[in-house]
Amino acid sequence: MIRYIDYIFGKLQGFLYTPFVLGDYFKFKRKNDGRFALRIKDLYPCVREKTAKISFDRHYVYHTAWAARKVEEINPKFHIDISSSISFSAILSAFVPVKFYDYRPAELNLSGLTSGKADLAALPFADGSIQSLSCMHVVEHVGLGRYGDKIDPTGDLKAIGELKRVLAPGGFLLFVVPMGRPKIQFNAHRIYGYDQIREYFNDLELKEFSLIPARAEDGGIIYDATKERADHESYGCGCFLFKKSG
């Protein structure tokens, strides 16, 4: 709903700026070479993109780039992803067979990629069966009802329990959540403290913790970040690579 409202707001803002777009429209019309129809009724004002630099969602660009590099290092026979960015699985499947699962199945048709339905509270996999697993920017939503799931204040803990249950001995888990001072921004997401995540996964070995700061001026991705740096964030992005002993 929040994204939909933002979309509608963007479109309304575009039409409010239509008079400014019309200046460019008539300038283009005077120079138009006639290869395309150019009509007022086809106006589609885009007014927020005349920027000095490309804007992007720091969390989603950096954490998926981090994860792709980790999967390359792990070099599994196949990789299973639970509800992370769909574009991550789509691109990764060009190099590693990927099985993508979500509470709302995706209709995808790409070589190397399969898609199915899964509930993080009850994953359809046997105990200790997955060698390479990711669940990124997902668990913070579980139990808040945002995606049609049932309201459950401990839904995130149940999801974490399931991820640990299905991870194979010697297997790797890529886990990503918002980091900072613990709180819930209902019904969007939870923000976790570093100590919380370490406690929830205290039976797994932490192989790497990297941090994506909220502010661009603080850099891109901080590898081997500290707890103190993570706790300093208001809405950072924590990237954890865990390994199950065995």
Buried (B, 14 or more C-beta within 10 A) or exposed (E): EEEEEEEEEEEEEBEEBEEEBBEEBEEEEEEEEEEEEEEEEEEEBEBEEEEEEEEEEBBBBBBBBBBBEBBEEBEBEBBBBBBBBBEBBBBBBEEBBBBBBBBEEBEBEBEBBBBEEBBBBEBEBEEBBBBBBBBBBBBBBBBBBBEEBEEBEEBBBBBBBBBBBBBBEEBBBBBBBBBBEEBEEEBBBBBBBBEBBBEBBEEBEEBBBBBBBBEEEBEEBBEEBEBEBBBBBEBBBBBBBBBBEE
